[in-house]
Amino acid sequence: MGTRRNNGWEDDSFVHYSESQVESVLDYAEVEVVNDTNTHFLCYCPFHGNTDSPAFAVDKSSGMWHCFNPSCDASGTTLEELLMKLKHLNPFEAVRVINKYKNANRTPFAERLKEAMADSSEFPSMSVDKVERLHAALWDSPALEYMHGRGFSDDTLKHFQVGYSPERILPEPYKSRPEMVVVPMHDINGNPVGVIGRSITEKVFKNSKRLPKSQTSWNIHRAMRYGGVVIVCESSFDAMRIHQAGYPNVVALLGGHASASILDQLNRNFSRVIIMSDFDKKRYEPNCRKCADRPMVDGVRCVGHRDGRELGREIVRGLPNKKILWATYDDTCVYPRGVKDATDMTEEEIRRCLKNAISNLEYELWGIEEMVA
C-alpha cells in the first residue's frame, strides 16, 4: 500500500516505508504501540489522550494514520504530517527524522509482544533451602575474602544471600569448574529461579540452567518497593554496589539486552529510569549494519560502538513515554577515573553519578562519550 507524498507537486510518486521504520518513527513521536495486525499498528491515540483501548491505527507500509474515535477523528496520509503535528517539526526536519530510521532493524512487534506476555510460571524454580545452604557456605569459604576485596560489606552479602559453590570435578570432556561466588536471582514475585556464578580466581561466569535473564531483571522484586524511580545497570555486582551506596531501587539486565519482557516490566512498575550501564571501550565491527550507509574513511566504515551505551539507547527507544536519565559524573566524563561500571567506583562516586544524572536530551547534546577514546 502506498500514498502520495503531499509536498505540493503533482507526480506519481508513492511513499513506502519498512515496518521497522514506521515503528521507530512512532517511538520517536511518543506514540505507544499496544498491538498490531498484518497491515497496521494499533496505538493509543496521541491526540485525545486515549489510554483504555487502542483507537489509533497506522499503516505499516504507507504511514497513513487515523483515530477511530468519532469525537477525535484525527487522520493523515504520511508520517511527515504526524511528526509535524506531534513534534512541531517543519517538513524538512520531519523528512530527516524519517530518513534517520530508514535502515532500522527491529524484532517484529508480534514477536516482542509474545515475549512480553511470557508466563512467569514457566520460570525454572530453585528451592529456598538450596539458596540458604549456598549462603551458609559463604562464611567459611575463600569467597568471603574475595567479596570483601571487591568492596562488599557483610550486610550487603546477607541482604542478597550471596553464596558459595565449591569446586567440583566434572566428567570428561568437561573441565573442572572453578570455585564460584553465586548470587541468587528471583522472579518479580520474589521466588528464587536460579543463581549467577562467578569464579573467585579468574574471569569465568556460570549461571544455572534456564536462568530467565531475558524475561525479568535481577532484583526487580526488591526495587519495586521503593517508589517510581529505578536505576538500571548490567551486572548483579554493579547493582549490589549501587544498593550499598544507598540506592536499593536498582535492577540489573544480565547479558546487556533490554528484551520486550523487561521493558514491559519497567514500563508498568516505574515512572522514571536512570541508566547506569557500562561505559565500555569502543567496539569496531568490519560489517557493521548500523554504519552500513556511511562512507569509508581510511578503510574503515564503522564509527565504533560502546555496548553499554547501546543498551541505554535501547531502553530509551523501548520506553518512549518515560522520563529517562543518564548517570553522569560531570560534564566532561561519564564515570570517574576512566572506570567502566559501578563495581569499580567508590560509594561516593556512585552517589555523585546518580545525583548528577541528566536527561537523555542533555546527554546526547553533550556528546561526552566522544570525549573519551
Buried (B, 14 or more C-beta within 10 A) or exposed (E): EBBBBEEEEEEEEEBEBBBBBBBBBBBBBEBBBBEBEEEBBBBBBBBBEBEEEBBBBBBBBBBBBBBBBEEBEBBBBBBBBBBBBBEEBEBEBBBEBBEEBEBBEBEEBEEBBEBBEBEBEEBEEBEEEEBBEBBEBBEEBEBBEBBEEBBBEEEBBEBBBBBBBEEEEEEEEEEEBBBBBBBBBBBBEEBBBBBBBBBBEEEEEBBBEEBBBBBBBBBBBBBBEBEEBBBBBBBBBBBBBBBBBEBBBBBBBBBBBBBBBBBBBBBEBBEBBBBBBBBBEBEEEEEBEEBEEEEEEEEEBBEBBBBBBBBBBBBBBBBBEBBBBBBBBEEEBBBBEEBBBBBBBBBEBBBBBBEBBBEBEBBBEBEBBEEBE
